[in-house]
Amino acid sequence: MTKKKLRIAFGSDHVGLELKPTIIEYVKSLGYEVHDFGPFSDERTDYPIYGKKVAEEVANGNYDLGILMCGTGVGISLAANKVKGIRACVCSDCYSAKLSRMHNNTNILAFGSRVVGSELAKMIVKNWLEAKFIGGRHQRRVDELAAIEAGDDKEFETIRNSKDYDGKEQFEDQSV
């Protein structure tokens, strides 16, 4: 049985364009299918355009995951997070990238081309792509986020008050 290649959507603004080609080639070298949604020139552009486009492609299931870049990663991730079903994170280190997938089931990674260099960006991307969501108590939290996103306070309280939620943080080995 052949393993299906994950499809990764890419986008940036004009500042993120500096780093994007390097990261696209790196992700291809890891065996992923990629599509770049732009921009394709260094003409000044607005990050919400590409944050929204990539987020919609991921949310609609056309792509499995997304990777976004702008100057800091913050603006483009804010735009992506406005799309229903998206859990975008900004990461400038490998540990946060890995745990964002393991605990928060993030589906879009963003980082800043003015914050991380190409080698660190590659390490962040690799850690993020290789990490898998571990579910368990973290699934409940992702469900709570979905209820907030839907504006469903009743569902949020139902999840929060479920028998497996005691209101206290459960400690676990974070050495992963």
Order of alpha helices (4+ residues) and beta strands (2+ residues): beta-alpha-beta-alpha-beta-alpha-beta-alpha-beta-alpha-alpha-alpha
